[in-house]
Amino acid sequence: MHATLEQLERTFSPSILTPIRSPFLEKYGVELWLKRDDLLHPIISGNKWRKLKYSLNHALNLNKTTLISMGGAYSNHLHALAFVGKMLGLKTVGLIRGEEIDTPTLQDLKAFGMELRFVSRGDYRTLRDYKTWDSFPNGAENEYWLPEGGASTLALQGVRELVDEIEQDYDVLCVACGTGTTLAGLISVAPENVEVLGFAALKNAAFLNQDVAQLLVEKPRDNWRIFLDYHHGGFAKTTVELHTFMADFTVQTGILLEPIYTGKLLFALVDLIAKNHFSRGQRIIALHTGGLQGNRGFTHKTLP
Ligand SMILES: Cc1ncc(COP(=O)(O)O)c(C=O)c1O
């Protein structure tokens, strides 16, 4: 028996807002809160459900039976998609970047029933040109295409719901960026007096400024900014400094991070706070976008 989208949604936990308490924050007089989307669901964690929900609804309304998308060998997006497909009784196909390898994430994808097709890095780049659900060339009638990271205007709708859940006042709202879709969703609905900050997880990511502006084209905003220099060497690259920071953060707060997105986000915020980027009395909310399954890619052998 398969679940409906509504039944699946009922299995989610609330995403709570947790204050981070530390002498460091007291010293600089700023408040830091984490919106714990990582607690939403053990598998469809973080921003994944937010970004997928309305696309899934769209696909189901169109009577599509196959969800097809793209990602790397540790992709959080494909991990969530494969699981969701299994729950909803939809076939899933994952186009995986690069040569065939074996990773814990890919093993999960197969266990969730996703068909894996490995594509060369060149072909993978071409796939990024297909930005809408019906743009995938030679797609079968029953297939629904989801661009990399689930990026689409429908994804913004789900992200907006998380902002609506925040009941208290705040000055700054922050998120790590891959495609910038989650950031665009936050900007599109955050109060105009709130500063919305994105932190690029990849190197040379200035293109994100255009991509995010494009997603906001119907209602441009100017209360946002993307920091491009907290990537620690590039996408999925890490530094000893980052790992040390993450370990300390977890010891102090009991909250797990991962080095690709949320570790870089929190590292950047602490650095900016220490540089007096924020004014005393400001309340910062950072989004914990989950993705902890990706930690399995960082063993003692891959740590710098
Ligand atoms: C854990 C995590 N955080 C943040 C992001 C960035 O999201 P976006 O691609 O919407 O910028 C991703 C990628 O989807 C992710 O997996």
The ligand as a Tripos MOL2 file, in Angstrom:
@<TRIPOS>MOLECULE
LIG
   16    16     1     0     0
SMALL
NO_CHARGES

@<TRIPOS>ATOM
      1 C1         21.6130   20.0960    3.5060 C.3       1 LIG1
      2 C2         21.4350   21.1240    2.4500 C.ar      1 LIG1
      3 N1         21.4490   22.4200    2.7990 N.ar      1 LIG1
      4 C3         21.3180   23.4070    1.8930 C.ar      1 LIG1
      5 C4         21.1600   23.1180    0.5560 C.ar      1 LIG1
      6 C5         21.0610   24.2450   -0.4170 C.3       1 LIG1
      7 O1         19.7920   24.3360   -0.9590 O.3       1 LIG1
      8 P1         19.5640   25.1290   -2.3210 P.3       1 LIG1
      9 O2         19.9990   24.2230   -3.4300 O.co2     1 LIG1
     10 O3         18.0990   25.3580   -2.3190 O.co2     1 LIG1
     11 O4         20.3740   26.3560   -2.2770 O.co2     1 LIG1
     12 C6         21.1320   21.7900    0.1250 C.ar      1 LIG1
     13 C7         20.9570   21.4320   -1.2840 C.2       1 LIG1
     14 O5         19.8870   21.2040   -1.7380 O.2       1 LIG1
     15 C8         21.2680   20.7610    1.0990 C.ar      1 LIG1
     16 O6         21.2740   19.4640    0.7590 O.3       1 LIG1
@<TRIPOS>BOND
     1     1     2 1
     2     2     3 ar
     3     2    15 ar
     4     3     4 ar
     5     4     5 ar
     6     5     6 1
     7     5    12 ar
     8     6     7 1
     9     7     8 1
    10     8     9 2
    11     8    10 1
    12     8    11 1
    13    12    13 1
    14    12    15 ar
    15    13    14 2
    16    15    16 1
@<TRIPOS>SUBSTRUCTURE
     1 LIG1         1 GROUP 0 **** ****
